[in-house]
Amino acid sequence: MAFSDINLFGVTDPASGYLQETTETKSAEIVTVRDTTGVTKAAVLKGVVTTETVLKGKGTYTPAVTVNKNVTGTAIITASKASQSAEDFPDYEVTYQQFSVS
């Protein structure tokens, strides 16, 4: 269950509990061409943009694991962790990655 103004960035929260925080980071490699004086004359995207989405919250994390050989355009879970203490509800963190060709 997410609070009303938390953006899921197109992924699904796989936990039963309360989503508290989401972040999305995009990264890409850029190839540059420099002239003899060291001035960059061209900068071109290398081809793949990686989007990483992280969900953090309180509750029980119950992922559904499937095989997906074509990862282009599909957000896949690449990392997850859960922790629990006697003094609080369990914490979870789920990391998704999505690759898109530019």
C-alpha positions, 0 to 999 in steps of 0.5 A, a space after each residue: 500500500 503506497 501513500 497517495 503522493 508516492 510515485 512508483 515510476 511504473 514498477 509494482 510494490 511487491 510488499 504487503 505493508 507501507 511504501 515509504 520512499 521511492 527513487 529513480 536514477 537514470 544513467 548512460 555512457 557518453 562517447 566523446 571526440 576531442 580535437 588536438 587542443 582537447 576541446 570536445 567536438 562531439 558527444 554521442 550517447 553510447 546506446 543503452 540508458 539504465 534506469 534504476 528504481 528503488 522502493 523502500 518501506 515497512 512490511 513483508 516483502 514477497 517477490 514473484 520471481 520469473 525468468 525474463 531473457 529479454 530485459 530491454 524495456 522491462 523493469 526487473 528486480 536486481 536486488 532486494 533486502 529485508 531486515 527485522 528487529 523486535 522493536 519495529 516492523 520489518 523493513 524492505 528495499 527493492 531495486 529494479 533496473 530497466 534497460 532501454 536502447 537509445 
